[in-house]
Amino acid sequence: MATPKYKTSKASAASRKAANMRLAAPTLSQCGTCGNMVLPHRVCPKCGFYRGVQVIELQDK
């Protein structure tokens, strides 16, 4: 196995690690019924529809 010839600085190591720890924004899709932005493969919390079928009944407050 290869051995490093020189010490890696703290800044170089931290920047290399930070490039892979970046958080990605969640991908949102538009609800086909009400147009609300929801996570994919989830029931819309606003209208209760999933793929054009009402899955849950929402109570109006």
Sequence and secondary structure as in RCSB ss.txt:
>XXXX:A:sequence
MATPKYKTSKASAASRKAANMRLAAPTLSQCGTCGNMVLPHRVCPKCGFYRGVQVIELQDK
>XXXX:A:secstr
    SS   HHHHHHHHHHHS       EE TTT  EE TTS  TTT EETTEE S     
